[in-house]
Amino acid sequence: MKEHCSHSPVFVLLTFLLGGLIGVAIAILMTPVPGEQTRRRLRETAEEIKEHTTHYADETKGKVAEIIEKGKEFAKETRSAFAETCACGREEKGNGAV
């Protein structure tokens, strides 16, 4: 039997970014340029990746906070609806309509 293996989108994205970083580093190191230029390019590339990753993390935090807030609202609405249903059930039971 085949096993179904799934990874979270964050895992896939981080794997993709890591692969890209390794590819860029190898490409920069393999080009025939002086060491000073190579170090500068590596530094710049690492800084760009850091900025993109930070931006993505901040964006993700905002989305998670939004989802949590929606979940809290849903739970509150569900509790309220459940309480109303229970109250209606008690009223019906009290009226002898069981």
N, C-alpha and C positions, 0 to 999 in steps of 0.2 A: 504494500500500500504506500501511496505517496503521502508524505507528511507536508502539511501546509505551514509554511514559515512566513510570517509577516513581520515587518519592522515598522517602527513608528516613523512618521514623516521627519521628525527631528533627527533621528538616527540616520536616515537616508541623506538628509541635507548636510549633516556634519561629515558624513563619509564622503560625500561629493566635494565639500569644501576642502577636506584634508587631501583628497586625491588631486584636486586642482592646485593646492599649495605645493604639494610634492612635485607635480609636473612643472609648475612655474620655477621652483627652485632648481630643478635639474636643467631646465632650458636656460636659465640665467647662468648657471655654473658651466654649462657646456659651450656657451658663446665665447668667441675669442676677444675678450675685452680685458683691460687691466683690472687688477684686484680691487683697487679703490672704487672703480665704477661698479664692479660686481657687488661689492658690499653695500654701496649706496642703493643699487637697484633692489637688492634683497630687503634692505631696511624699508624702502618705499612700498614694496609689495606687501611686506608683513604689516605695515601700518594700514594700508588699504584694506587688507583682509580683517584686521582688528576692527576698523571702523564699520565695515559691513556686518561683521558678526555682532558687534555691540548694537547696531541699529536693529538687526533681526531679533536679538534678545529683548530689547526694549519693546519692540512691536509685539512680540509674543507675550510678554508680561502684561501688556495692555489688553490683549485679546483674552488671556486667561482670567484677568480680573473682571472683564466684562461678562464672560461665561459664568463665573462664580456668582456675580451679582444677579444674573438672569436665573440661575439655579435657586438662589435664595428667594427671589420673587415667586418663582414657580412653587417652591415648597410652602411659602406663606399662603398663596392662593389655594393650594391643594388642602392645607390644614383647614382653611376657612370653609371650603366647600364640604370637606368631610364633617366638620362640626355642624354645618347646616343640615347635612343629610342625617346625622345622628339625632339632631333636634327634631327634625320632621318625623323620623321613625318613632321617637318617644311620644310625640303628639299623637300619631296614628295609633300607637299601642294604647295610649291613655284613652282614646276615643273608642276603643274596642274594635278596631278595624284590622286586627292581626290575621 
